[in-house]
Structures are given as structure tokens and as C-alpha cells.
Amino acid sequence: MQIYVDADACPVKNTIIEEGVRLGIPVTLVTSISHYSNLVQPLGVETVYVDTGAEAADYRIMKLASKGDIIVTQDYGLASLGLAKGCTVLHHKGFTYTNDNIDQLLQTRYLSAMARKSGKRTKGPKPFTDEDRMKFRDLFLETISGFEKA
């Protein structure tokens, strides 16, 4: 098992790194070259830099990920591709993408994009909270422990 993180705007990278390192699960952070950092990551954590294109990180994650891996992303399109590949896909706000919820999430995203295109204003995502962080950590630990038992 490997953990891939769509890392450009991921507010739970530290949690993923901390728990991945603690449990010896490899973590790959995929991020735009515009977010380049000299920060040395702990053993077992790799940073992969991609071009600044809109879906560059998504394409790289899909190239690297295999069935049974974990992907952490807020991007519904990447989540859909990850599910189709047999990955477990988590959102940083603490929910799991599933075949039962992905169609509705993609439909909502499409309708919001169409509303914006026609000049309507839509609400952005709610701010990330400490409660969201704790919810993600619990889900992440539960997900990893499920893999350890399998």
C-alpha cells in the first residue's frame, strides 16, 4: 500500500506524513513545481513535482497509483478516476469517496460550474476547521488500520 496526496492545497499533509511515517507506509506528495520547497521530508516520504498545468498532479497520481493504494484529494475528478482504478480515496474534510456518492458530487460540481458560467455567484467551500482536521485524522487512521488487518 502507498499513500498519494494531491498536495498543493492539502491542509492535512502533516497528519498524513506523521501517521504514514509512524506506521511505515510510504507517502508520496504530488505538487506543482510552483510550490517547490527545500524542506527535507522524513524517510518514507517523497515529493514529486509536476508542471503548473491544471490537472498535472492528477495525471501523475493516476500514473503512479495502483489498486489498493490510498489517494487523498479534494478534486472530485481525480477521486472518480482513483475509484475506477480500485483505490481508496479520502477527502481532507473527513469523508470517503465511494461509487455511491461520486456521481452526485460530480453532478453538483458541474451544476455549480454552469451557474458560474451563466454569471451567477456560487458559494465556495466552507472554511477548514479543527473539527474537520480531527474528523480526517480519525477516518485516515481507521482506513489505514483496515488495510493493516487485511
Residue pairs with C-beta under 8 A, 6 or more apart in sequence:
1 25
1 68
1 69
1 70
1 147
2 25
2 26
2 27
2 28
2 64
2 65
2 66
2 69
2 70
3 16
3 20
3 25
3 26
3 27
3 28
3 69
3 70
3 71
3 72
4 28
4 30
4 61
4 64
4 65
4 69
4 70
4 71
4 72
5 13
5 16
5 27
5 28
5 29
5 30
5 71
5 72
5 73
6 30
6 57
6 58
6 61
6 71
6 72
6 73
6 74
6 75
6 78
7 13
7 29
7 30
7 31
7 35
7 47
7 57
8 31
8 32
8 35
8 57
9 74
10 16
10 72
10 73
10 74
10 92
11 92
11 128
11 133
12 72
12 92
12 133
12 136
12 137
12 140
13 29
15 133
15 136
15 137
15 140
16 27
16 72
16 140
17 27
17 29
17 41
17 42
17 45
19 25
19 137
19 140
19 141
19 144
20 26
20 27
20 44
20 45
21 27
21 42
21 43
21 44
21 45
23 144
23 148
24 44
25 44
25 144
26 44
26 45
26 46
27 44
27 45
27 46
28 45
28 46
28 47
28 48
28 64
29 41
29 45
29 46
29 47
29 48
30 47
30 48
30 50
30 57
30 60
30 61
30 64
31 47
31 48
31 49
31 50
31 57
32 49
32 50
32 51
32 52
32 56
32 57
33 49
33 50
33 51
33 52
34 52
35 49
36 49
37 47
41 47
48 60
48 64
50 56
50 57
50 59
50 60
55 77
58 73
58 75
58 77
58 78
58 81
61 71
61 73
61 78
61 82
62 78
62 81
62 82
62 85
65 71
65 82
65 85
65 87
66 85
66 86
66 87
67 85
67 86
67 87
68 86
68 87
68 88
68 147
69 87
69 88
70 87
70 88
70 89
70 90
70 143
70 144
70 147
71 78
71 79
71 82
71 87
71 88
71 89
71 90
72 89
72 90
72 91
72 92
72 140
73 79
73 82
73 89
73 90
73 91
74 91
74 92
74 93
74 125
76 97
76 102
76 105
76 106
76 109
77 106
78 89
79 89
79 91
79 97
79 102
79 105
80 97
80 102
80 106
82 89
82 97
83 89
83 97
83 98
83 99
83 102
88 96
88 143
88 147
89 96
89 97
90 96
90 97
90 136
90 139
90 140
90 143
91 97
91 136
92 128
92 132
92 136
93 128
93 132
93 135
93 136
94 132
94 134
94 135
94 136
94 138
94 139
95 101
95 139
96 139
96 143
97 105
112 122
115 122
116 122
